[in-house]
Amino acid sequence: MSLIKWADDKTKKLGIWDTKLVALAGICIGLILAILIPAIVNVSIWWYIIIGILCLIRVYYVILFEKKKEVEEEIDEEVDEEFEKK
């Protein structure tokens, strides 16, 4: 089992609160790094915007366009049931 597969299986157990706590921890780590390495803060705002957009591209792609097999199977079953009724 690869590391990515293992991490994916483990994160399926997390709820929305757990996910937000991880995000908050990341923000705190970022603030600590900004205090310890002041040169990070002197970077142009456009770099932060570009990095933020690049990080969100995959998330929005998965949310908006990618379908899970389970959802597709449920839709197929519903369509089959409706077709059988007619």
Secondary structure, DSSP 4 states (H G I P E B T S, - for coil): --HHHHHHHHHTT--HHHHHHHHHHHHHHHHHHHHH-GGGTTS-HHHHHHHHHHHHHHHHHHHHT---HHHHHHHHHHHHHHHHH-
